[in-house]
Amino acid sequence: MHPFEEFRAKRLAGNEAALDTNSLLVKRLFGLDKTAYGEGALDKKTKELLGLVSSMVLRCNDCIDYHLEQAVKLEWDRDEIDEAMGVALLVGGSIVIPHLRHAKESLEFLFNEKAAAES
């Protein structure tokens, strides 16, 4: 199994476990996250790139993978995503470089997966 597929499975299981709670706070936070990335004054597509840049600056590889997957699904192309990641690198500095490497590996997998599904 590819590491990205492992991430998907782990994320799904983790989300299910996190939501198996009576905590209204946990449930509302998950709901707020979903709402924040929905349509609004900014479209969903733009918000995913904002999430990607923020995740890279905060150095969260799981978050980076999530936003990359959404960005590819929403039809951002490689050059557009690369440009957004360049902004993250500029804002975050050299400490973001390992996360840029991670993102590029994930992005390669996602675009290959998309191409295979389309053929």
Biopython code that builds the backbone (N, CA, C, O; Angstrom):
import numpy as np
from Bio.PDB.StructureBuilder import StructureBuilder

atoms = [
    (1, "MET", "N", (0.854, -1.182, 0.000)),
    (1, "MET", "CA", (0.000, 0.000, 0.000)),
    (1, "MET", "C", (0.901, 1.246, 0.000)),
    (1, "MET", "O", (1.875, 1.321, 0.749)),
    (2, "HIS", "N", (0.565, 2.196, -0.832)),
    (2, "HIS", "CA", (1.306, 3.459, -0.912)),
    (2, "HIS", "C", (1.102, 4.252, 0.386)),
    (2, "HIS", "O", (0.027, 4.191, 0.984)),
    (3, "PRO", "N", (2.124, 4.993, 0.824)),
    (3, "PRO", "CA", (1.985, 5.788, 2.060)),
    (3, "PRO", "C", (0.775, 6.732, 2.044)),
    (3, "PRO", "O", (0.180, 6.985, 3.091)),
    (4, "PHE", "N", (0.409, 7.250, 0.875)),
    (4, "PHE", "CA", (-0.750, 8.143, 0.828)),
    (4, "PHE", "C", (-2.038, 7.369, 1.105)),
    (4, "PHE", "O", (-2.947, 7.877, 1.762)),
    (5, "GLU", "N", (-2.108, 6.145, 0.604)),
    (5, "GLU", "CA", (-3.281, 5.315, 0.880)),
    (5, "GLU", "C", (-3.350, 4.959, 2.358)),
    (5, "GLU", "O", (-4.437, 4.888, 2.930)),
    (6, "GLU", "N", (-2.194, 4.736, 2.979)),
    (6, "GLU", "CA", (-2.148, 4.494, 4.425)),
    (6, "GLU", "C", (-2.646, 5.718, 5.182)),
    (6, "GLU", "O", (-3.380, 5.601, 6.163)),
    (7, "PHE", "N", (-2.235, 6.898, 4.712)),
    (7, "PHE", "CA", (-2.711, 8.145, 5.328)),
    (7, "PHE", "C", (-4.230, 8.230, 5.257)),
    (7, "PHE", "O", (-4.881, 8.549, 6.252)),
    (8, "ARG", "N", (-4.796, 7.947, 4.091)),
    (8, "ARG", "CA", (-6.262, 8.007, 3.937)),
    (8, "ARG", "C", (-6.957, 7.082, 4.927)),
    (8, "ARG", "O", (-7.908, 7.478, 5.601)),
    (9, "ALA", "N", (-6.472, 5.840, 5.007)),
    (9, "ALA", "CA", (-7.095, 4.857, 5.904)),
    (9, "ALA", "C", (-6.956, 5.288, 7.362)),
    (9, "ALA", "O", (-7.909, 5.198, 8.135)),
    (10, "LYS", "N", (-5.779, 5.750, 7.729)),
    (10, "LYS", "CA", (-5.533, 6.186, 9.110)),
    (10, "LYS", "C", (-6.392, 7.403, 9.451)),
    (10, "LYS", "O", (-6.937, 7.493, 10.552)),
    (11, "ARG", "N", (-6.512, 8.335, 8.508)),
    (11, "ARG", "CA", (-7.319, 9.538, 8.739)),
    (11, "ARG", "C", (-8.787, 9.180, 8.917)),
    (11, "ARG", "O", (-9.448, 9.695, 9.819)),
    (12, "LEU", "N", (-9.297, 8.305, 8.067)),
    (12, "LEU", "CA", (-10.690, 7.889, 8.169)),
    (12, "LEU", "C", (-10.959, 7.217, 9.512)),
    (12, "LEU", "O", (-11.929, 7.544, 10.195)),
    (13, "ALA", "N", (-10.095, 6.277, 9.884)),
    (13, "ALA", "CA", (-10.269, 5.584, 11.169)),
    (13, "ALA", "C", (-10.143, 6.558, 12.337)),
    (13, "ALA", "O", (-10.900, 6.473, 13.304)),
    (14, "GLY", "N", (-9.202, 7.466, 12.247)),
    (14, "GLY", "CA", (-9.015, 8.450, 13.308)),
    (14, "GLY", "C", (-10.195, 9.386, 13.452)),
    (14, "GLY", "O", (-10.607, 9.713, 14.565)),
    (15, "ASN", "N", (-10.740, 9.820, 12.320)),
    (15, "ASN", "CA", (-11.918, 10.684, 12.374)),
    (15, "ASN", "C", (-13.112, 9.953, 12.973)),
    (15, "ASN", "O", (-13.853, 10.517, 13.778)),
    (16, "GLU", "N", (-13.296, 8.702, 12.580)),
    (16, "GLU", "CA", (-14.399, 7.918, 13.144)),
    (16, "GLU", "C", (-14.232, 7.769, 14.650)),
    (16, "GLU", "O", (-15.204, 7.892, 15.395)),
    (17, "ALA", "N", (-13.016, 7.505, 15.102)),
    (17, "ALA", "CA", (-12.761, 7.368, 16.542)),
    (17, "ALA", "C", (-12.991, 8.697, 17.258)),
    (17, "ALA", "O", (-13.587, 8.731, 18.335)),
    (18, "ALA", "N", (-12.522, 9.781, 16.662)),
    (18, "ALA", "CA", (-12.677, 11.093, 17.289)),
    (18, "ALA", "C", (-14.146, 11.474, 17.420)),
    (18, "ALA", "O", (-14.548, 12.094, 18.405)),
    (19, "LEU", "N", (-14.946, 11.101, 16.425)),
    (19, "LEU", "CA", (-16.366, 11.461, 16.441)),
    (19, "LEU", "C", (-17.225, 10.481, 17.235)),
    (19, "LEU", "O", (-18.422, 10.707, 17.413)),
    (20, "ASP", "N", (-16.625, 9.403, 17.708)),
    (20, "ASP", "CA", (-17.332, 8.455, 18.571)),
    (20, "ASP", "C", (-17.256, 8.977, 20.002)),
    (20, "ASP", "O", (-16.568, 8.417, 20.856)),
    (21, "THR", "N", (-17.974, 10.053, 20.234)),
    (21, "THR", "CA", (-17.914, 10.752, 21.510)),
    (21, "THR", "C", (-19.242, 11.425, 21.794)),
    (21, "THR", "O", (-20.042, 11.668, 20.890)),
    (22, "ASN", "N", (-19.460, 11.717, 23.052)),
    (22, "ASN", "CA", (-20.617, 12.519, 23.439)),
    (22, "ASN", "C", (-20.239, 13.988, 23.568)),
    (22, "ASN", "O", (-21.082, 14.822, 23.897)),
    (23, "SER", "N", (-18.974, 14.306, 23.309)),
    (23, "SER", "CA", (-18.499, 15.680, 23.449)),
    (23, "SER", "C", (-19.036, 16.562, 22.334)),
    (23, "SER", "O", (-18.686, 16.400, 21.165)),
    (24, "LEU", "N", (-19.879, 17.482, 22.712)),
    (24, "LEU", "CA", (-20.425, 18.438, 21.754)),
    (24, "LEU", "C", (-19.313, 19.325, 21.208)),
    (24, "LEU", "O", (-19.359, 19.734, 20.048)),
    (25, "LEU", "N", (-18.317, 19.625, 22.033)),
    (25, "LEU", "CA", (-17.200, 20.454, 21.594)),
    (25, "LEU", "C", (-16.464, 19.802, 20.419)),
    (25, "LEU", "O", (-16.189, 20.464, 19.418)),
    (26, "VAL", "N", (-16.148, 18.522, 20.536)),
    (26, "VAL", "CA", (-15.444, 17.812, 19.459)),
    (26, "VAL", "C", (-16.302, 17.810, 18.198)),
    (26, "VAL", "O", (-15.815, 18.122, 17.111)),
    (27, "LYS", "N", (-17.557, 17.464, 18.339)),
    (27, "LYS", "CA", (-18.451, 17.398, 17.178)),
    (27, "LYS", "C", (-18.614, 18.759, 16.511)),
    (27, "LYS", "O", (-18.649, 18.856, 15.284)),
    (28, "ARG", "N", (-18.713, 19.804, 17.319)),
    (28, "ARG", "CA", (-18.867, 21.144, 16.741)),
    (28, "ARG", "C", (-17.596, 21.613, 16.044)),
    (28, "ARG", "O", (-17.663, 22.273, 15.006)),
    (29, "LEU", "N", (-16.440, 21.276, 16.608)),
    (29, "LEU", "CA", (-15.194, 21.672, 15.960)),
    (29, "LEU", "C", (-15.056, 20.995, 14.596)),
    (29, "LEU", "O", (-14.648, 21.632, 13.625)),
    (30, "PHE", "N", (-15.396, 19.707, 14.524)),
    (30, "PHE", "CA", (-15.358, 19.019, 13.228)),
    (30, "PHE", "C", (-16.349, 19.672, 12.260)),
    (30, "PHE", "O", (-16.044, 19.841, 11.080)),
    (31, "GLY", "N", (-17.516, 20.034, 12.749)),
    (31, "GLY", "CA", (-18.514, 20.696, 11.914)),
    (31, "GLY", "C", (-18.060, 22.065, 11.452)),
    (31, "GLY", "O", (-18.300, 22.454, 10.309)),
    (32, "LEU", "N", (-17.403, 22.798, 12.341)),
    (32, "LEU", "CA", (-16.898, 24.121, 11.997)),
    (32, "LEU", "C", (-15.840, 24.029, 10.903)),
    (32, "LEU", "O", (-15.806, 24.853, 9.989)),
    (33, "ASP", "N", (-14.984, 23.024, 11.004)),
    (33, "ASP", "CA", (-13.960, 22.817, 9.982)),
    (33, "ASP", "C", (-14.614, 22.586, 8.621)),
    (33, "ASP", "O", (-14.195, 23.155, 7.613)),
    (34, "LYS", "N", (-15.634, 21.752, 8.609)),
    (34, "LYS", "CA", (-16.343, 21.461, 7.357)),
    (34, "LYS", "C", (-16.995, 22.730, 6.796)),
    (34, "LYS", "O", (-16.955, 22.979, 5.591)),
    (35, "THR", "N", (-17.585, 23.513, 7.673)),
    (35, "THR", "CA", (-18.238, 24.758, 7.261)),
    (35, "THR", "C", (-17.221, 25.758, 6.725)),
    (35, "THR", "O", (-17.476, 26.433, 5.727)),
    (36, "ALA", "N", (-16.070, 25.854, 7.385)),
    (36, "ALA", "CA", (-15.054, 26.836, 6.991)),
    (36, "ALA", "C", (-14.569, 26.614, 5.572)),
    (36, "ALA", "O", (-14.231, 27.570, 4.876)),
    (37, "TYR", "N", (-14.531, 25.353, 5.133)),
    (37, "TYR", "CA", (-14.032, 25.050, 3.789)),
    (37, "TYR", "C", (-15.143, 24.948, 2.753)),
    (37, "TYR", "O", (-14.891, 24.553, 1.615)),
    (38, "GLY", "N", (-16.358, 25.295, 3.127)),
    (38, "GLY", "CA", (-17.467, 25.294, 2.182)),
    (38, "GLY", "C", (-17.512, 26.607, 1.406)),
    (38, "GLY", "O", (-16.685, 27.496, 1.610)),
    (39, "GLU", "N", (-18.487, 26.707, 0.521)),
    (39, "GLU", "CA", (-18.659, 27.915, -0.289)),
    (39, "GLU", "C", (-19.007, 29.100, 0.602)),
    (39, "GLU", "O", (-19.729, 28.955, 1.589)),
    (40, "GLY", "N", (-18.501, 30.247, 0.255)),
    (40, "GLY", "CA", (-18.783, 31.490, 0.969)),
    (40, "GLY", "C", (-18.339, 32.642, 0.104)),
    (40, "GLY", "O", (-18.404, 32.561, -1.123)),
    (41, "ALA", "N", (-17.885, 33.720, 0.729)),
    (41, "ALA", "CA", (-17.346, 34.839, -0.043)),
    (41, "ALA", "C", (-16.155, 34.361, -0.871)),
    (41, "ALA", "O", (-15.922, 34.848, -1.977)),
    (42, "LEU", "N", (-15.405, 33.404, -0.326)),
    (42, "LEU", "CA", (-14.355, 32.719, -1.087)),
    (42, "LEU", "C", (-14.883, 31.349, -1.481)),
    (42, "LEU", "O", (-15.592, 30.706, -0.708)),
    (43, "ASP", "N", (-14.544, 30.909, -2.665)),
    (43, "ASP", "CA", (-15.013, 29.590, -3.081)),
    (43, "ASP", "C", (-14.182, 28.479, -2.421)),
    (43, "ASP", "O", (-13.078, 28.704, -1.925)),
    (44, "LYS", "N", (-14.760, 27.280, -2.437)),
    (44, "LYS", "CA", (-14.103, 26.103, -1.855)),
    (44, "LYS", "C", (-12.705, 25.899, -2.416)),
    (44, "LYS", "O", (-11.762, 25.587, -1.688)),
    (45, "LYS", "N", (-12.595, 26.078, -3.697)),
    (45, "LYS", "CA", (-11.335, 25.830, -4.390)),
    (45, "LYS", "C", (-10.232, 26.730, -3.822)),
    (45, "LYS", "O", (-9.134, 26.256, -3.529)),
    (46, "THR", "N", (-10.517, 28.008, -3.669)),
    (46, "THR", "CA", (-9.542, 28.951, -3.117)),
    (46, "THR", "C", (-9.203, 28.600, -1.678)),
    (46, "THR", "O", (-8.040, 28.655, -1.277)),
    (47, "LYS", "N", (-10.209, 28.243, -0.910)),
    (47, "LYS", "CA", (-9.993, 27.910, 0.498)),
    (47, "LYS", "C", (-9.062, 26.716, 0.663)),
    (47, "LYS", "O", (-8.306, 26.655, 1.632)),
    (48, "GLU", "N", (-9.104, 25.773, -0.259)),
    (48, "GLU", "CA", (-8.198, 24.622, -0.152)),
    (48, "GLU", "C", (-6.744, 25.043, -0.311)),
    (48, "GLU", "O", (-5.869, 24.517, 0.377)),
    (49, "LEU", "N", (-6.476, 25.983, -1.207)),
    (49, "LEU", "CA", (-5.099, 26.468, -1.328)),
    (49, "LEU", "C", (-4.688, 27.247, -0.088)),
    (49, "LEU", "O", (-3.538, 27.163, 0.343)),
    (50, "LEU", "N", (-5.614, 28.004, 0.488)),
    (50, "LEU", "CA", (-5.315, 28.693, 1.751)),
    (50, "LEU", "C", (-4.993, 27.671, 2.845)),
    (50, "LEU", "O", (-4.054, 27.854, 3.620)),
    (51, "GLY", "N", (-5.778, 26.602, 2.899)),
    (51, "GLY", "CA", (-5.523, 25.542, 3.874)),
    (51, "GLY", "C", (-4.184, 24.872, 3.640)),
    (51, "GLY", "O", (-3.470, 24.552, 4.591)),
    (52, "LEU", "N", (-3.838, 24.656, 2.374)),
    (52, "LEU", "CA", (-2.555, 24.046, 2.041)),
    (52, "LEU", "C", (-1.395, 24.922, 2.498)),
    (52, "LEU", "O", (-0.468, 24.440, 3.148)),
    (53, "VAL", "N", (-1.445, 26.194, 2.164)),
    (53, "VAL", "CA", (-0.368, 27.108, 2.555)),
    (53, "VAL", "C", (-0.255, 27.165, 4.076)),
    (53, "VAL", "O", (0.846, 27.084, 4.620)),
    (54, "SER", "N", (-1.378, 27.303, 4.758)),
    (54, "SER", "CA", (-1.354, 27.346, 6.224)),
    (54, "SER", "C", (-0.770, 26.067, 6.803)),
    (54, "SER", "O", (0.035, 26.116, 7.733)),
    (55, "SER", "N", (-1.166, 24.935, 6.264)),
    (55, "SER", "CA", (-0.681, 23.648, 6.758)),
    (55, "SER", "C", (0.815, 23.495, 6.555)),
    (55, "SER", "O", (1.508, 22.929, 7.401)),
    (56, "MET", "N", (1.312, 23.996, 5.438)),
    (56, "MET", "CA", (2.756, 23.912, 5.191)),
    (56, "MET", "C", (3.523, 24.799, 6.168)),
    (56, "MET", "O", (4.551, 24.388, 6.706)),
    (57, "VAL", "N", (3.030, 25.997, 6.395)),
    (57, "VAL", "CA", (3.702, 26.905, 7.323)),
    (57, "VAL", "C", (3.653, 26.343, 8.747)),
    (57, "VAL", "O", (4.604, 26.497, 9.514)),
    (58, "LEU", "N", (2.549, 25.697, 9.092)),
    (58, "LEU", "CA", (2.423, 25.082, 10.423)),
    (58, "LEU", "C", (3.120, 23.727, 10.500)),
    (58, "LEU", "O", (3.235, 23.152, 11.582)),
    (59, "ARG", "N", (3.585, 23.212, 9.361)),
    (59, "ARG", "CA", (4.381, 21.988, 9.269)),
    (59, "ARG", "C", (3.600, 20.750, 9.716)),
    (59, "ARG", "O", (4.085, 19.948, 10.514)),
    (60, "CYS", "N", (2.387, 20.613, 9.187)),
    (60, "CYS", "CA", (1.530, 19.457, 9.486)),
    (60, "CYS", "C", (1.365, 18.622, 8.214)),
    (60, "CYS", "O", (0.549, 18.954, 7.354)),
    (61, "ASN", "N", (2.142, 17.535, 8.093)),
    (61, "ASN", "CA", (2.083, 16.715, 6.880)),
    (61, "ASN", "C", (0.714, 16.088, 6.650)),
    (61, "ASN", "O", (0.269, 15.999, 5.506)),
    (62, "ASP", "N", (0.036, 15.651, 7.712)),
    (62, "ASP", "CA", (-1.315, 15.107, 7.530)),
    (62, "ASP", "C", (-2.241, 16.170, 6.944)),
    (62, "ASP", "O", (-3.042, 15.887, 6.054)),
    (63, "CYS", "N", (-2.122, 17.386, 7.450)),
    (63, "CYS", "CA", (-2.953, 18.483, 6.945)),
    (63, "CYS", "C", (-2.600, 18.802, 5.491)),
    (63, "CYS", "O", (-3.478, 19.044, 4.664)),
    (64, "ILE", "N", (-1.311, 18.797, 5.200)),
    (64, "ILE", "CA", (-0.844, 19.042, 3.830)),
    (64, "ILE", "C", (-1.459, 18.008, 2.892)),
    (64, "ILE", "O", (-1.987, 18.364, 1.839)),
    (65, "ASP", "N", (-1.395, 16.733, 3.266)),
    (65, "ASP", "CA", (-1.947, 15.675, 2.416)),
    (65, "ASP", "C", (-3.444, 15.852, 2.211)),
    (65, "ASP", "O", (-3.942, 15.685, 1.098)),
    (66, "TYR", "N", (-4.160, 16.186, 3.267)),
    (66, "TYR", "CA", (-5.598, 16.387, 3.142)),
    (66, "TYR", "C", (-5.889, 17.509, 2.139)),
    (66, "TYR", "O", (-6.709, 17.336, 1.238)),
    (67, "HIS", "N", (-5.228, 18.643, 2.291)),
    (67, "HIS", "CA", (-5.507, 19.781, 1.415)),
    (67, "HIS", "C", (-5.021, 19.545, -0.010)),
    (67, "HIS", "O", (-5.637, 20.033, -0.958)),
    (68, "LEU", "N", (-3.941, 18.814, -0.176)),
    (68, "LEU", "CA", (-3.504, 18.463, -1.534)),
    (68, "LEU", "C", (-4.549, 17.591, -2.220)),
    (68, "LEU", "O", (-4.884, 17.818, -3.383)),
    (69, "GLU", "N", (-5.059, 16.605, -1.509)),
    (69, "GLU", "CA", (-6.069, 15.733, -2.108)),
    (69, "GLU", "C", (-7.297, 16.531, -2.517)),
    (69, "GLU", "O", (-7.842, 16.321, -3.601)),
    (70, "GLN", "N", (-7.733, 17.437, -1.665)),
    (70, "GLN", "CA", (-8.891, 18.265, -1.998)),
    (70, "GLN", "C", (-8.578, 19.193, -3.176)),
    (70, "GLN", "O", (-9.417, 19.386, -4.056)),
    (71, "ALA", "N", (-7.381, 19.760, -3.190)),
    (71, "ALA", "CA", (-7.001, 20.669, -4.281)),
    (71, "ALA", "C", (-6.995, 19.949, -5.624)),
    (71, "ALA", "O", (-7.451, 20.502, -6.625)),
    (72, "VAL", "N", (-6.487, 18.734, -5.654)),
    (72, "VAL", "CA", (-6.475, 17.958, -6.906)),
    (72, "VAL", "C", (-7.905, 17.622, -7.320)),
    (72, "VAL", "O", (-8.246, 17.726, -8.498)),
    (73, "LYS", "N", (-8.739, 17.222, -6.372)),
    (73, "LYS", "CA", (-10.148, 16.927, -6.673)),
    (73, "LYS", "C", (-10.872, 18.152, -7.223)),
    (73, "LYS", "O", (-11.754, 18.031, -8.073)),
    (74, "LEU", "N", (-10.494, 19.328, -6.732)),
    (74, "LEU", "CA", (-11.148, 20.565, -7.163)),
    (74, "LEU", "C", (-10.506, 21.168, -8.416)),
    (74, "LEU", "O", (-10.801, 22.303, -8.792)),
    (75, "GLU", "N", (-9.621, 20.387, -9.059)),
    (75, "GLU", "CA", (-9.061, 20.732, -10.367)),
    (75, "GLU", "C", (-7.996, 21.818, -10.365)),
    (75, "GLU", "O", (-7.776, 22.455, -11.396)),
    (76, "TRP", "N", (-7.326, 22.050, -9.233)),
    (76, "TRP", "CA", (-6.137, 22.890, -9.312)),
    (76, "TRP", "C", (-5.095, 22.110, -10.096)),
    (76, "TRP", "O", (-4.988, 20.894, -9.939)),
    (77, "ASP", "N", (-4.328, 22.787, -10.934)),
    (77, "ASP", "CA", (-3.298, 22.069, -11.676)),
    (77, "ASP", "C", (-1.961, 22.142, -10.932)),
    (77, "ASP", "O", (-1.819, 22.848, -9.934)),
    (78, "ARG", "N", (-1.014, 21.409, -11.441)),
    (78, "ARG", "CA", (0.294, 21.286, -10.788)),
    (78, "ARG", "C", (0.980, 22.646, -10.621)),
    (78, "ARG", "O", (1.538, 22.931, -9.561)),
    (79, "ASP", "N", (0.942, 23.484, -11.656)),
    (79, "ASP", "CA", (1.603, 24.793, -11.575)),
    (79, "ASP", "C", (0.948, 25.681, -10.522)),
    (79, "ASP", "O", (1.641, 26.384, -9.786)),
    (80, "GLU", "N", (-0.375, 25.653, -10.446)),
    (80, "GLU", "CA", (-1.077, 26.473, -9.457)),
    (80, "GLU", "C", (-0.747, 26.014, -8.031)),
    (80, "GLU", "O", (-0.507, 26.834, -7.146)),
    (81, "ILE", "N", (-0.740, 24.712, -7.826)),
    (81, "ILE", "CA", (-0.416, 24.175, -6.500)),
    (81, "ILE", "C", (1.041, 24.469, -6.157)),
    (81, "ILE", "O", (1.350, 24.840, -5.024)),
    (82, "ASP", "N", (1.932, 24.305, -7.124)),
    (82, "ASP", "CA", (3.345, 24.622, -6.890)),
    (82, "ASP", "C", (3.523, 26.088, -6.489)),
    (82, "ASP", "O", (4.322, 26.402, -5.608)),
    (83, "GLU", "N", (2.785, 26.971, -7.131)),
    (83, "GLU", "CA", (2.896, 28.388, -6.806)),
    (83, "GLU", "C", (2.420, 28.663, -5.384)),
    (83, "GLU", "O", (3.036, 29.440, -4.656)),
    (84, "ALA", "N", (1.332, 28.027, -4.998)),
    (84, "ALA", "CA", (0.842, 28.177, -3.622)),
    (84, "ALA", "C", (1.876, 27.649, -2.626)),
    (84, "ALA", "O", (2.101, 28.257, -1.579)),
    (85, "MET", "N", (2.498, 26.524, -2.951)),
    (85, "MET", "CA", (3.512, 25.972, -2.060)),
    (85, "MET", "C", (4.734, 26.883, -1.999)),
    (85, "MET", "O", (5.410, 26.942, -0.972)),
    (86, "GLY", "N", (5.022, 27.587, -3.082)),
    (86, "GLY", "CA", (6.098, 28.569, -3.072)),
    (86, "GLY", "C", (5.815, 29.705, -2.096)),
    (86, "GLY", "O", (6.718, 30.184, -1.410)),
    (87, "VAL", "N", (4.556, 30.131, -2.039)),
    (87, "VAL", "CA", (4.168, 31.164, -1.067)),
    (87, "VAL", "C", (4.390, 30.636, 0.351)),
    (87, "VAL", "O", (4.902, 31.352, 1.212)),
    (88, "ALA", "N", (4.005, 29.383, 0.587)),
    (88, "ALA", "CA", (4.211, 28.787, 1.912)),
    (88, "ALA", "C", (5.689, 28.752, 2.278)),
    (88, "ALA", "O", (6.062, 29.034, 3.417)),
    (89, "LEU", "N", (6.514, 28.412, 1.321)),
    (89, "LEU", "CA", (7.959, 28.367, 1.549)),
    (89, "LEU", "C", (8.494, 29.760, 1.873)),
    (89, "LEU", "O", (9.310, 29.916, 2.782)),
    (90, "LEU", "N", (8.045, 30.761, 1.143)),
    (90, "LEU", "CA", (8.470, 32.133, 1.397)),
    (90, "LEU", "C", (8.043, 32.581, 2.796)),
    (90, "LEU", "O", (8.849, 33.131, 3.547)),
    (91, "VAL", "N", (6.796, 32.348, 3.139)),
    (91, "VAL", "CA", (6.274, 32.784, 4.432)),
    (91, "VAL", "C", (6.909, 31.999, 5.580)),
    (91, "VAL", "O", (7.285, 32.574, 6.601)),
    (92, "GLY", "N", (7.025, 30.686, 5.403)),
    (92, "GLY", "CA", (7.495, 29.830, 6.486)),
    (92, "GLY", "C", (9.000, 29.724, 6.604)),
    (92, "GLY", "O", (9.512, 29.404, 7.677)),
    (93, "GLY", "N", (9.720, 29.987, 5.522)),
    (93, "GLY", "CA", (11.164, 29.902, 5.555)),
    (93, "GLY", "C", (11.681, 28.496, 5.307)),
    (93, "GLY", "O", (10.921, 27.591, 4.964)),
    (94, "SER", "N", (12.967, 28.328, 5.483)),
    (94, "SER", "CA", (13.620, 27.071, 5.118)),
    (94, "SER", "C", (13.144, 25.877, 5.940)),
    (94, "SER", "O", (13.313, 24.734, 5.516)),
    (95, "ILE", "N", (12.558, 26.120, 7.098)),
    (95, "ILE", "CA", (12.064, 25.015, 7.910)),
    (95, "ILE", "C", (10.903, 24.278, 7.222)),
    (95, "ILE", "O", (10.560, 23.158, 7.600)),
    (96, "VAL", "N", (10.315, 24.911, 6.225)),
    (96, "VAL", "CA", (9.201, 24.309, 5.473)),
    (96, "VAL", "C", (9.712, 23.354, 4.385)),
    (96, "VAL", "O", (8.932, 22.567, 3.850)),
    (97, "ILE", "N", (10.999, 23.411, 4.052)),
    (97, "ILE", "CA", (11.530, 22.597, 2.954)),
    (97, "ILE", "C", (11.223, 21.101, 3.116)),
    (97, "ILE", "O", (10.794, 20.487, 2.139)),
    (98, "PRO", "N", (11.415, 20.476, 4.292)),
    (98, "PRO", "CA", (11.069, 19.058, 4.396)),
    (98, "PRO", "C", (9.589, 18.786, 4.109)),
    (98, "PRO", "O", (9.240, 17.722, 3.597)),
    (99, "HIS", "N", (8.733, 19.733, 4.435)),
    (99, "HIS", "CA", (7.300, 19.569, 4.199)),
    (99, "HIS", "C", (6.962, 19.812, 2.727)),
    (99, "HIS", "O", (5.993, 19.261, 2.205)),
    (100, "LEU", "N", (7.765, 20.636, 2.071)),
    (100, "LEU", "CA", (7.629, 20.803, 0.626)),
    (100, "LEU", "C", (7.999, 19.495, -0.074)),
    (100, "LEU", "O", (7.323, 19.074, -1.013)),
    (101, "ARG", "N", (9.076, 18.856, 0.387)),
    (101, "ARG", "CA", (9.470, 17.558, -0.191)),
    (101, "ARG", "C", (8.334, 16.541, -0.022)),
    (101, "ARG", "O", (7.975, 15.821, -0.954)),
    (102, "HIS", "N", (7.787, 16.506, 1.183)),
    (102, "HIS", "CA", (6.672, 15.585, 1.456)),
    (102, "HIS", "C", (5.496, 15.895, 0.528)),
    (102, "HIS", "O", (4.905, 14.989, -0.057)),
    (103, "ALA", "N", (5.167, 17.161, 0.401)),
    (103, "ALA", "CA", (4.038, 17.570, -0.438)),
    (103, "ALA", "C", (4.251, 17.172, -1.892)),
    (103, "ALA", "O", (3.317, 16.720, -2.553)),
    (104, "LYS", "N", (5.464, 17.335, -2.394)),
    (104, "LYS", "CA", (5.743, 16.985, -3.785)),
    (104, "LYS", "C", (5.585, 15.483, -4.022)),
    (104, "LYS", "O", (5.086, 15.076, -5.071)),
    (105, "GLU", "N", (6.002, 14.655, -3.063)),
    (105, "GLU", "CA", (5.802, 13.204, -3.185)),
    (105, "GLU", "C", (4.314, 12.868, -3.194)),
    (105, "GLU", "O", (3.856, 12.061, -4.002)),
    (106, "SER", "N", (3.574, 13.486, -2.301)),
    (106, "SER", "CA", (2.129, 13.241, -2.240)),
    (106, "SER", "C", (1.441, 13.716, -3.508)),
    (106, "SER", "O", (0.558, 13.039, -4.035)),
    (107, "LEU", "N", (1.844, 14.868, -3.989)),
    (107, "LEU", "CA", (1.243, 15.428, -5.189)),
    (107, "LEU", "C", (1.486, 14.530, -6.394)),
    (107, "LEU", "O", (0.595, 14.342, -7.222)),
    (108, "GLU", "N", (2.682, 13.980, -6.493)),
    (108, "GLU", "CA", (2.994, 13.058, -7.586)),
    (108, "GLU", "C", (2.051, 11.852, -7.545)),
    (108, "GLU", "O", (1.510, 11.445, -8.574)),
    (109, "PHE", "N", (1.861, 11.290, -6.363)),
    (109, "PHE", "CA", (0.944, 10.167, -6.212)),
    (109, "PHE", "C", (-0.464, 10.567, -6.639)),
    (109, "PHE", "O", (-1.114, 9.837, -7.389)),
    (110, "LEU", "N", (-0.941, 11.718, -6.170)),
    (110, "LEU", "CA", (-2.313, 12.141, -6.466)),
    (110, "LEU", "C", (-2.538, 12.387, -7.956)),
    (110, "LEU", "O", (-3.571, 11.993, -8.496)),
    (111, "PHE", "N", (-1.585, 13.030, -8.623)),
    (111, "PHE", "CA", (-1.756, 13.259, -10.061)),
    (111, "PHE", "C", (-1.641, 11.960, -10.859)),
    (111, "PHE", "O", (-2.334, 11.787, -11.862)),
    (112, "ASN", "N", (-0.773, 11.050, -10.423)),
    (112, "ASN", "CA", (-0.706, 9.734, -11.087)),
    (112, "ASN", "C", (-2.013, 8.958, -10.892)),
    (112, "ASN", "O", (-2.518, 8.335, -11.827)),
    (113, "GLU", "N", (-2.544, 9.001, -9.695)),
    (113, "GLU", "CA", (-3.805, 8.328, -9.395)),
    (113, "GLU", "C", (-4.935, 8.906, -10.239)),
    (113, "GLU", "O", (-5.761, 8.167, -10.775)),
    (114, "LYS", "N", (-4.963, 10.220, -10.352)),
    (114, "LYS", "CA", (-5.998, 10.898, -11.142)),
    (114, "LYS", "C", (-5.884, 10.514, -12.615)),
    (114, "LYS", "O", (-6.895, 10.248, -13.266)),
    (115, "ALA", "N", (-4.662, 10.484, -13.144)),
    (115, "ALA", "CA", (-4.444, 10.122, -14.546)),
    (115, "ALA", "C", (-4.879, 8.682, -14.811)),
    (115, "ALA", "O", (-5.476, 8.394, -15.848)),
    (116, "ALA", "N", (-4.584, 7.783, -13.884)),
    (116, "ALA", "CA", (-4.986, 6.379, -14.032)),
    (116, "ALA", "C", (-6.504, 6.241, -14.014)),
    (116, "ALA", "O", (-7.066, 5.438, -14.760)),
    (117, "ALA", "N", (-7.163, 7.018, -13.169)),
    (117, "ALA", "CA", (-8.633, 6.955, -13.084)),
    (117, "ALA", "C", (-9.298, 7.506, -14.354)),
    (117, "ALA", "O", (-10.384, 7.071, -14.738)),
    (118, "GLU", "N", (-8.633, 8.459, -14.989)),
    (118, "GLU", "CA", (-9.188, 9.078, -16.190)),
    (118, "GLU", "C", (-8.941, 8.280, -17.459)),
    (118, "GLU", "O", (-9.562, 8.535, -18.491)),
    (119, "SER", "N", (-8.029, 7.308, -17.380)),
    (119, "SER", "CA", (-7.724, 6.547, -18.596)),
    (119, "SER", "C", (-8.472, 5.234, -18.647)),
    (119, "SER", "O", (-8.324, 4.476, -19.606)),
]
sb = StructureBuilder()
sb.init_structure("model")
sb.init_model(0)
sb.init_chain("A")
sb.init_seg("    ")
for serial, (resi, resn, name, xyz) in enumerate(atoms, 1):
    if name == "N":
        sb.init_residue(resn, " ", resi, " ")
    sb.init_atom(name, np.array(xyz, "f"), 0.0, 1.0, " ", f" {name:<3s}", serial, name[0])
structure = sb.get_structure()
